């Protein structure tokens, strides 16, 4: 049987999934923050030893959630995925993190999905800023991924046209400033590897592969390293 390995490390949760081409999914998740570097490769090794080695199963592609999201988390996930793709000589597939969040919403909140006209996954980018993308009822992208500092007038154009679901780690703070009867909020949506299956399969069938040597995560904003005040003063 043929399987995809899916890796998701864009946020606080580190998750991996072994997904058969036909849709069987075996997943592992760690909800402890800052655990990606010590958890990811250990769980991948367990998946290989328990479900792949000497079991007649074949890996046909490596998929990774490409971002936007945490700079460090994305680097860990993408580096691991590229290493696996190179070592196993398998294609690398990049999946949009915001689309993964939409898959989570559709599979777990069908009631609210049926009521909505638009869907806006939001990733918290600190303070009042979020990374987001807009989808319509058919999951068609109406905007590319972008960043925005939220205020009470944000998304007024689509809110005037119908019901909009805002979901993800950035939705909670938006609910505190937006008061609109067309706005619906779902806060418990995070990107997880098990929701990458359908998106991975579609890209695999279309042969939309990444260059293992040159692929980089989609950060959306450039990473700017900062120096602690004590270091500026020359203190240890």
Helices and strands as residue ranges (DSSP letters): E 2-8, E 14-20, E 25-30, H 36-47, I 48-52, E 58-65, H 71-88, E 91-95, H 97-108, H 110-115, E 118-124, E 129-136, E 146-149, H 156-159, E 164-167, H 171-175, E 183-186, G 193-196, H 197-205, H 229-232
